[in-house]
Amino acid sequence: MAGPTYKFAFVMDPLHTVLVDKDTTFVMMLESQARGHQIFFVGLKDMFCVGPRALCRARRCEVSRAAAGHYRFLDDGVEMPLDAFDAIFMRKDPPADANYIYATMLLSLADSRRTFVMNSPEGLREANEKLYQLNFPSVIPPTLVSYEIARLKRFLDEQGGEIVIKPLDGHGGEGVFVLNHGDRNLNAILETATHLETRPIMAQRYIPEVRKGDKRLIVLDGEPLGCTLRVPMAAEHRGNIHVGGTCVKADVTDRDREICRVLKPRLQRDGLYFVGLDIIGDFLTEVNVTSPTGVQEINRLNGVKLEAQVIDFVESRVAALPLQARR
């Protein structure tokens, strides 16, 4: 017997930019639609507030895997309160800039007794994707966050002459460098990365296992769903797919499960229900919370359908809402 049908809103980038065979949000929409739920597109600029009431212009849509015309809007947009939806998927891609933060503030005004938001707006504001890992010191590599070039160079010495640096607001491998002693560009790279010591960056011990792959582990409500290894090209240190990394099949290991056990209480407390962990060797290196991807790659490699488990979870949370029965 079919279950109840719901209204699901997806706050995301424009649908015409979606990569049908790669985008995780897209398969969530497909699965929701297949179950009979109504799906709606909402952009950041579609959200607004009248006094304390948060609303949006939502366009109901249909999606398909068609090579051309993978979506169509069923209307020109209807103004609706945010809490008129049963669930809202906050899936706007990085960067988590000022407009992104403002959007989470508007989402926080939706009545949580009526509407389930994934991920929690409050959690998204708390969880910078680079800094959030610092809450879990037992599972991360030696790490430094600093503005100061001299301090970063001392850290380089302490880690044996090889580190990775990354901007705190970067995404997709942007601005990630491997630094070595003897590199004549060392000072110039640190000056550029820190904007002449006006912006903090993160530095971590270089983990040689990255040559075997940077693991993306998809986690739902603190539990591992599946993973893939993103293997960098020979001339590249980043495994990100859009810079040429190759996804290969990988198993969820005991160490992966241990990392999840460490993170689970905090993830659940912060309402970070759907996240993507980056793991190199035995170490957690990033917690992706804005719009974690990798589901389609894992599905193809393992013959699974992870989005079904995600929508199962969302349906269960909607059904448990205190005011759901009054709709």
Phi, psi and omega in degrees: 000131181292146178276185179294155176255147187232168171259118180246128175254138178244109174275116193200177173289164182307142184296333181290345179271354184293136172265108191303323184268004182231331192285128180287321178302321183298318180287333172296320178294316179301315181294319179298315180298319181298334180272001178094002178286148173278132180245142185230141174264134175224125173267166179303319183286351178278348181268141179207175185224135172243106189060227181274003187264119180269129182227178176204162167263111185249136177248117177293143185217166170234145180232156177206165179276012180304137180299322176241138180071053183282359176207159169209145177270139182266352176205177181269003180111134180235136177283126184220146170297146178301325182274016167280345178272150176282325177213147175235126177263111177274100189231028176290127181295156174301163010279153175275071184273190183301319181295324177297315180297318178300321179298320178294328178293321176294319179297329179296340180278347176294140182291110183291351175280342182250331191227130176265127180247128179232120357278164180305131178302321179295319178296321179296323179291328182282329196257078166302132190294340175269315188282336185299329180298339182294345175287353186230064188298337183286346186237009180247158177286167174309131191221143175226138170240124185199155170274335198271126181296318181298320180293319178296323179289325175296320178299319176303316177299314184296333182264017175084016173092014178210123179219167171247137174241151180207147176287151182285342181248016181277169177202156177064027180084002182296129175074016181268126181232145166264124181250140180229151169301142177090351177286120182291348177267003187306306182297317181297320180295316180293323176297318180291315183296323181267003185051052181057049176064030175251359181220130179285150174229168177254138173235139178223154174304137175290131181252109186302333181298350178300335178295335178275345177138150175259113185281132168256115180251118178275129185235131179238120180052039176086356183248140180290134177261319183176172184207167172215152172264130177257106188266125181287156172296160183302325184263016186226144177262351181260138180264001183305139187298319185287352174251019172104003177294152181247130177278129176232157183295142179211154178261151170285120186265171175299323178294320176301317180293323177296317178300316179298320179297322179294319185278332193307311182300319181288319178301316180293321179298322184271001179069028178264081190281325184235109184226161175240117179268137171260123184231127176240123185060238180258010191242137169286130180240347180194148175240105182272122187236340187288301177211067183305139181237178181120350185297315183295322179295317179295318178304312184294320183287333187242359181064039182240182180217077187298328183297334178296320178292325179295314181290326172305314182297313181297316178302320181293323179289322177296315182299334182270358181297138185301324184257012182299320184294343183271356182294000000 
